[in-house]
Amino acid sequence: MRLTQKFAIGIKVIALTIMVTLVGCVDLKQSIEIGDGVASYQMEMRVSAALAQLDAENLSTFCESNDDLQIEVSGSLKRTVKQLYEGEDIVCRMRIVGPIQEFGKQMTDIPKGDLTKMLNFQMIDETTLRIESVFESSEDMTASAAEEKAMIAAMMQGRVLSWSVKAPRIVESNGEISADSTQVDWSVPMAMAVQSPHTFTAIVKVALPWYQPVLDLFI
């Protein structure tokens, strides 16, 4: 019985090691900048080149062929995907730019892959945008034993899940808002992110009335 248990534990550890190696070595950064009625959204996914090699027949098209980055936009929205190499990582950068109203509608309605399904926008009114991003890993990546958690932490050392928003005014957020209320930053180590759901939220003004600077003097 003990040998069987030890064997089962050993298999589990090996499986976890392979699993973390394949999906854990990733940085995921999202940002959006809003100004003059235009939204510019960027998703950056940083992946170990060795890992990418296992998932791509042609490494030079790894980013462009990645299912999670296959977002179709139309009308005035423009989408670009770039692939860069930094150190031992492949960096995929997807940017979507367009008028804020059209951006909010299309990005809310489009089908989403495993990464982009965490991206949700809602125009509360003509000048107020709510951003909510929920990151939840698969059950297979949730470790319960201390040894497993330590292994995940070690393999994901330095990897982060992060958000940055720049807008005319940050109304509220669970991230760190700048002193002038025009930027908010939020991040969590990826080792923590895969252990439990993490949510980033921000409510921002996409435009301010002409008299806002005067009101700010009295706040």
C-alpha positions as CSV (number, residue, x, y, z in Angstrom):
1,M,0.0,0.0,0.0
2,R,2.8,2.4,0.9
3,L,4.6,1.6,-2.3
4,T,1.5,2.2,-4.3
5,Q,0.9,5.6,-2.6
6,K,4.5,6.6,-3.1
7,F,4.3,5.6,-6.8
8,A,1.1,7.6,-7.2
9,I,2.7,10.6,-5.5
10,G,5.7,10.3,-7.8
11,I,3.6,10.2,-10.9
12,K,1.7,13.3,-9.7
13,V,4.8,15.2,-9.1
14,I,6.2,14.3,-12.6
15,A,2.9,15.3,-14.2
16,L,2.9,18.6,-12.3
17,T,6.4,19.3,-13.3
18,I,5.6,18.8,-17.0
19,M,2.4,20.8,-16.7
20,V,4.1,23.8,-15.1
21,T,6.9,23.7,-17.6
22,L,4.4,23.8,-20.4
23,V,2.0,26.5,-19.2
24,G,3.7,28.2,-16.3
25,C,6.6,30.0,-17.9
26,V,4.5,32.9,-19.1
27,D,4.2,36.6,-18.4
28,L,0.9,38.1,-19.3
29,K,0.6,41.9,-19.4
30,Q,-2.4,43.9,-20.5
31,S,-2.6,47.6,-20.9
32,I,-5.0,50.2,-22.3
33,E,-4.5,53.9,-23.0
34,I,-7.5,56.2,-23.6
35,G,-7.3,59.7,-25.0
36,D,-9.0,61.9,-27.5
37,G,-11.8,59.4,-28.0
38,V,-9.4,56.6,-29.0
39,A,-8.6,53.4,-27.1
40,S,-5.3,51.6,-27.6
41,Y,-5.2,48.1,-26.0
42,Q,-2.1,45.9,-25.8
43,M,-1.7,42.4,-24.7
44,E,1.8,41.1,-24.2
45,M,2.5,37.4,-23.7
46,R,6.1,36.4,-22.9
47,V,6.8,32.7,-23.4
48,S,10.0,30.7,-23.0
49,A,11.3,30.0,-26.5
50,A,11.9,26.4,-25.6
51,L,8.2,26.1,-24.6
52,A,7.0,27.8,-27.8
53,Q,9.0,25.4,-29.9
54,L,6.9,22.5,-28.5
55,D,3.7,24.3,-29.6
56,A,4.6,25.5,-33.1
57,E,5.7,23.9,-36.3
58,N,7.1,27.2,-37.5
59,L,8.5,29.2,-34.6
60,S,8.6,32.4,-36.7
61,T,4.8,32.4,-36.8
62,F,4.2,31.4,-33.2
63,C,2.5,34.7,-32.2
64,E,0.5,35.2,-35.4
65,S,-0.9,31.6,-35.3
66,N,-1.6,31.6,-31.6
67,D,-5.3,30.8,-31.1
68,D,-5.6,33.1,-28.1
69,L,-4.5,36.1,-30.2
70,Q,-6.9,35.4,-33.1
71,I,-9.2,38.3,-32.5
72,E,-11.2,39.5,-35.4
73,V,-12.1,43.2,-35.5
74,S,-13.8,45.3,-38.1
75,G,-14.8,48.8,-39.1
76,S,-12.5,51.4,-37.6
77,L,-10.6,49.1,-35.3
78,K,-7.2,47.9,-36.3
79,R,-5.3,44.9,-35.0
80,T,-1.6,44.2,-35.2
81,V,0.5,41.3,-33.9
82,K,4.3,41.5,-33.5
83,Q,6.8,38.8,-32.5
84,L,10.0,39.8,-30.8
85,Y,12.9,37.9,-29.1
86,E,14.2,39.1,-25.7
87,G,16.7,36.9,-24.0
88,E,15.3,33.3,-23.9
89,D,11.7,34.5,-24.4
90,I,9.5,35.0,-27.4
91,V,7.3,38.1,-26.9
92,C,4.0,38.4,-28.6
93,R,2.4,41.8,-28.6
94,M,-1.1,42.3,-29.9
95,R,-2.4,45.8,-30.3
96,I,-6.0,46.9,-31.0
97,V,-6.7,50.6,-31.7
98,G,-9.9,52.4,-32.6
99,P,-12.6,54.8,-31.4
100,I,-13.6,54.1,-27.8
101,Q,-17.3,53.6,-28.4
102,E,-16.7,51.0,-31.2
103,F,-13.8,49.5,-29.3
104,G,-16.0,48.9,-26.2
105,K,-18.8,47.3,-28.3
106,Q,-16.6,45.0,-30.4
107,M,-14.3,43.9,-27.6
108,T,-17.3,43.0,-25.5
109,D,-19.1,41.0,-28.2
110,I,-16.2,39.1,-29.9
111,P,-15.6,35.4,-29.1
112,K,-12.7,35.0,-26.8
113,G,-9.9,32.4,-26.4
114,D,-8.3,31.2,-23.2
115,L,-6.4,34.4,-22.7
116,T,-8.8,37.0,-24.2
117,K,-11.9,35.7,-22.4
118,M,-10.6,37.5,-19.3
119,L,-11.1,40.8,-21.1
120,N,-14.4,42.5,-20.4
121,F,-15.4,46.1,-21.2
122,Q,-18.7,47.8,-20.5
123,M,-19.6,51.4,-21.4
124,I,-21.6,52.5,-18.4
125,D,-22.5,55.8,-20.2
126,E,-21.1,57.9,-23.0
127,T,-18.1,58.9,-20.9
128,T,-17.6,56.1,-18.4
129,L,-15.9,52.8,-19.1
130,R,-15.8,49.8,-16.8
131,I,-12.9,47.3,-17.2
132,E,-13.0,43.9,-15.6
133,S,-10.4,41.2,-16.1
134,V,-10.7,37.9,-14.4
135,F,-7.8,35.4,-14.5
136,E,-8.7,31.9,-13.4
137,S,-6.4,28.9,-14.1
138,S,-7.6,25.5,-14.9
139,E,-8.2,23.0,-12.0
140,D,-5.1,21.1,-13.1
141,M,-2.9,24.0,-12.2
142,T,-4.3,24.4,-8.7
143,A,-1.9,22.7,-6.3
144,S,-2.9,21.6,-2.8
145,A,0.2,20.1,-1.3
146,A,2.9,22.4,0.0
147,E,5.5,20.6,-2.1
148,E,3.5,21.3,-5.3
149,K,3.0,25.0,-4.4
150,A,6.7,25.3,-3.8
151,M,7.5,23.7,-7.2
152,I,5.1,26.0,-9.0
153,A,6.5,29.1,-7.2
154,A,10.1,28.1,-8.2
155,M,9.2,27.5,-11.8
156,M,7.2,30.7,-12.1
157,Q,9.8,32.9,-10.4
158,G,9.7,36.4,-11.9
159,R,6.6,35.8,-14.0
160,V,3.7,38.2,-13.5
161,L,0.1,38.9,-14.4
162,S,-0.4,42.6,-14.7
163,W,-2.6,45.4,-15.9
164,S,-2.0,49.1,-16.6
165,V,-4.6,51.7,-17.6
166,K,-4.1,55.3,-18.6
167,A,-7.2,57.5,-19.0
168,P,-8.3,61.1,-18.6
169,R,-9.6,60.1,-15.1
170,I,-9.4,56.9,-13.0
171,V,-12.6,56.9,-11.0
172,E,-12.0,53.8,-8.9
173,S,-10.0,50.6,-9.1
174,N,-8.5,47.8,-7.0
175,G,-5.1,48.7,-8.4
176,E,-2.7,51.4,-7.4
177,I,-4.0,54.8,-8.7
178,S,-1.5,57.5,-9.5
179,A,-1.5,60.8,-7.6
180,D,-3.1,62.6,-10.5
181,S,-5.7,59.9,-11.0
182,T,-4.7,59.3,-14.7
183,Q,-3.1,55.9,-14.4
184,V,-3.6,52.7,-12.4
185,D,-1.3,49.7,-12.2
186,W,-2.0,46.3,-10.9
187,S,0.0,43.1,-10.7
188,V,0.3,39.7,-9.0
189,P,3.0,37.0,-9.3
190,M,1.9,34.3,-11.7
191,A,2.6,31.7,-9.1
192,M,-0.2,33.2,-7.0
193,A,-2.5,33.8,-10.0
194,V,-2.6,30.1,-10.9
195,Q,-3.6,29.1,-7.3
196,S,-6.8,31.1,-7.1
197,P,-8.9,33.5,-9.3
198,H,-7.7,37.1,-9.5
199,T,-9.7,40.0,-10.7
200,F,-8.7,43.5,-11.9
201,T,-11.3,46.2,-12.1
202,A,-11.3,49.8,-13.0
203,I,-13.9,52.4,-13.8
204,V,-12.5,55.3,-15.9
205,K,-13.7,58.4,-17.6
206,V,-12.9,58.3,-21.3
207,A,-13.5,62.1,-21.5
208,L,-13.8,65.0,-19.1
209,P,-15.9,68.1,-19.3
210,W,-14.2,71.3,-20.3
211,Y,-14.7,72.8,-16.8
212,Q,-13.1,69.8,-15.0
213,P,-9.7,71.5,-14.4
214,V,-11.5,74.3,-12.6
215,L,-13.4,71.8,-10.4
216,D,-10.1,70.0,-9.6
217,L,-8.8,73.2,-8.1
218,F,-11.3,73.0,-5.3
219,I,-10.9,69.3,-4.6
